[in-house]
Amino acid sequence: MAGGIEEAAEFSVSRHRRVTEFAPRNSEMALTTLTKRRRYVHFMKFVLPLLALGTVAVLVAWPQLAKRHVALPLTFSEVDTAEAALVMNNPRYRGTDAKDQPYVVTADRAIQDPQDKQQVTMDNVQADLTMNNGAWWSLTADTGLYHGGTKLLNLFGNINVYGDNGYQMHGTSAEVNLNTDELASDEKVWGQSDLGMIRANGLRIRDKGRVIIFINGVNTTILPGKKRG
């Protein structure tokens, strides 16, 4: 019986020690956890309003940013890609004038104008014009600008004009109306025929060569023994 009382006493003492040893530790941990939670709550009270404010600012500013993005001008490369020109190798353009006389315009290369589909810029141009009586004229130039709607052919560079009658003329710029069979130049021109040579500061050719007029400072050289037909 005494032994049982001693064991109960020891158990009571041991339990008292456990409570005494662990109680402070549990209190300290609880206090630490509570402190952390308070700090977290304070932190979120500060951060959440900032996040909300930032979201509202983005929503308000987004339409303005979108407008600015749309209004930005395209760069040259983007415009060039969007308005890509059609390039044609060895093009051939056929047509007839007001008198139903045929002509053919050819080139090594033609680049179509993206803004005007009927206009092309050509390299190494040749235009052949034929009249109903069989007579012909042939024109060549380094570059040319042809418009299918107006039938105007502007020639630039080394221009050469040859006729079946032996006439030949040269210049640096000229405009050819393929509908009316007229050629006009206000630059220096020079040419020759069986009669001799001629220089001037302008030229008009009408009716596919039936009428040739040199203007502005005309200078002629008649070859000896040659007579007008």
C-alpha positions in Angstrom: 0.0 0.0 0.0 2.8 2.4 0.8 4.5 1.5 -2.5 1.3 2.4 -4.3 1.1 5.8 -2.6 4.7 6.5 -3.5 4.2 5.6 -7.1 1.1 7.9 -7.3 3.1 10.7 -5.7 5.9 10.2 -8.1 3.4 10.2 -11.0 1.9 13.4 -9.7 5.2 15.1 -9.4 6.3 13.9 -12.9 3.1 15.3 -14.4 3.5 18.5 -12.6 7.0 18.8 -14.0 5.8 18.2 -17.6 3.2 20.9 -17.3 5.7 23.2 -15.7 8.3 22.5 -18.5 6.0 22.7 -21.6 3.6 25.5 -20.6 6.0 28.3 -21.2 7.1 26.9 -24.5 3.5 26.7 -25.8 2.8 30.2 -24.7 6.0 31.5 -26.4 5.1 29.8 -29.7 1.6 31.0 -29.6 2.8 34.6 -29.0 5.3 34.3 -31.9 2.6 33.0 -34.2 0.2 35.7 -33.2 2.8 38.3 -33.8 3.5 37.0 -37.3 -0.1 36.9 -38.2 -0.5 40.6 -37.0 2.4 41.6 -39.2 1.0 39.7 -42.2 -2.4 41.4 -41.7 -0.8 44.8 -41.5 1.3 44.1 -44.6 -1.7 43.0 -46.6 -3.6 46.0 -45.5 -0.9 48.1 -47.0 -0.2 46.0 -50.2 -3.8 45.2 -51.3 -4.9 48.9 -51.7 -1.7 49.5 -53.7 -2.5 46.6 -56.0 -6.1 47.7 -56.4 -4.9 51.2 -57.2 -2.5 50.0 -59.8 -5.1 47.9 -61.5 -7.5 50.8 -61.7 -4.7 53.0 -63.1 -4.0 50.4 -65.8 -7.7 50.1 -66.8 -8.0 53.9 -67.0 -4.8 54.4 -69.0 -5.2 51.4 -71.4 -7.6 53.1 -73.9 -5.2 56.0 -74.2 -2.2 53.7 -74.7 -4.1 51.7 -77.3 -5.0 54.9 -79.2 -1.3 56.0 -79.2 -0.3 52.6 -80.6 -2.8 52.8 -83.4 -1.8 56.4 -84.3 1.9 55.6 -84.7 3.1 56.1 -88.2 4.3 53.2 -90.2 8.0 53.0 -90.9 9.4 53.1 -94.4 10.0 49.3 -94.5 6.4 48.6 -93.3 5.0 50.9 -96.0 7.2 49.3 -98.6 6.0 45.8 -97.5 2.3 46.8 -97.5 2.6 48.7 -100.8 4.9 46.2 -102.6 5.3 47.0 -106.3 4.8 44.4 -109.0 8.0 43.8 -111.0 7.7 42.4 -114.5 10.6 41.0 -116.6 10.5 41.5 -120.4 7.1 43.2 -120.5 5.3 43.9 -123.8 2.5 46.4 -124.2 0.4 46.4 -127.4 -2.1 49.0 -128.5 -3.4 51.1 -131.3 -3.6 54.9 -131.8 -6.6 57.0 -132.7 -6.3 55.9 -136.4 -6.1 52.2 -135.4 -2.4 52.0 -136.2 -0.5 49.5 -134.0 2.3 50.2 -131.6 4.3 47.9 -129.3 6.3 49.0 -126.2 8.8 46.6 -124.7 11.5 46.7 -122.0 13.9 44.6 -120.0 12.0 45.3 -116.8 8.9 47.2 -115.7 7.9 48.2 -112.1 4.2 48.9 -111.5 3.4 52.0 -109.5 1.5 50.8 -106.3 -0.5 54.0 -106.3 -1.5 53.8 -110.0 -1.8 50.4 -111.5 -1.7 51.7 -115.1 1.7 53.4 -114.7 5.0 51.5 -115.0 8.6 52.5 -114.9 10.7 50.7 -117.5 14.4 49.9 -118.1 15.9 49.8 -121.6 12.7 50.8 -123.4 11.8 50.3 -127.1 8.7 51.5 -128.8 7.8 50.5 -132.4 5.2 52.4 -134.2 3.8 51.2 -137.6 1.6 53.2 -140.0 -1.1 51.8 -142.2 1.0 52.4 -145.3 3.8 50.3 -143.9 6.1 53.1 -142.7 7.6 52.7 -139.2 9.5 54.5 -136.4 11.5 52.9 -133.7 12.4 54.6 -130.4 14.8 53.5 -127.7 15.8 55.0 -124.3 17.5 54.1 -121.1 14.4 54.5 -119.0 10.7 55.2 -119.6 7.5 56.0 -117.8 4.4 54.6 -119.5 0.8 55.1 -118.6 -1.7 52.8 -120.1 -4.7 55.1 -119.5 -3.3 58.2 -121.2 -1.0 56.3 -123.6 1.8 58.7 -122.7 5.4 57.4 -122.8 8.1 59.6 -121.3 11.6 58.7 -122.3 14.8 59.6 -120.4 18.5 59.0 -120.8 20.1 58.1 -124.1 17.2 58.5 -126.6 17.4 57.3 -130.2 14.7 57.7 -132.9 15.0 55.9 -136.2 12.7 56.0 -139.2 12.3 53.8 -142.3 13.1 56.9 -144.4 16.7 57.0 -143.1 16.1 59.8 -140.5 17.6 59.4 -137.1 17.4 61.8 -134.1 18.9 61.7 -130.6 18.2 63.4 -127.3 18.0 63.1 -123.5 14.3 63.4 -122.8 11.1 63.3 -124.8 7.4 62.7 -124.4 5.6 60.4 -126.8 1.8 60.5 -127.2 1.0 57.0 -128.6 -2.6 58.0 -129.2 -1.9 61.0 -131.4 1.5 59.9 -132.8 3.3 62.9 -131.5 6.8 63.3 -130.0 7.9 66.5 -128.1 11.2 67.4 -126.6 12.4 70.7 -125.1 15.9 69.6 -124.5 18.9 69.5 -126.9 18.4 67.3 -129.8 20.5 66.3 -132.8 19.9 64.2 -135.9 20.8 63.4 -139.4 19.4 62.3 -142.7 20.6 62.0 -146.3 20.6 65.8 -146.6 22.9 66.5 -143.7 22.9 67.0 -139.9 20.9 69.3 -137.6 21.0 70.5 -134.0 18.4 72.3 -132.0 17.0 72.9 -128.5 13.7 71.3 -129.1 11.8 69.0 -131.4 8.3 68.1 -132.5 7.4 65.1 -134.5 3.8 64.7 -135.7 1.7 62.1 -137.6 4.3 59.4 -137.0 7.1 61.3 -138.7 5.3 62.9 -141.6 5.9 66.3 -140.0 9.3 67.0 -138.2 9.9 70.4 -136.7 13.2 71.5 -135.0 12.8 74.6 -132.7 15.0 76.9 -130.6 18.5 77.6 -131.9 18.4 75.4 -134.9 21.8 74.7 -136.6 22.0 72.7 -139.8 24.8 71.3 -141.9 23.9 70.4 -145.5 26.1 67.8 -147.1 27.6 68.7 -150.5 25.8 67.4 -153.5 22.6 66.6 -151.6 19.3 67.9 -152.8 15.9 67.9 -151.2 13.6 65.3 -152.7 
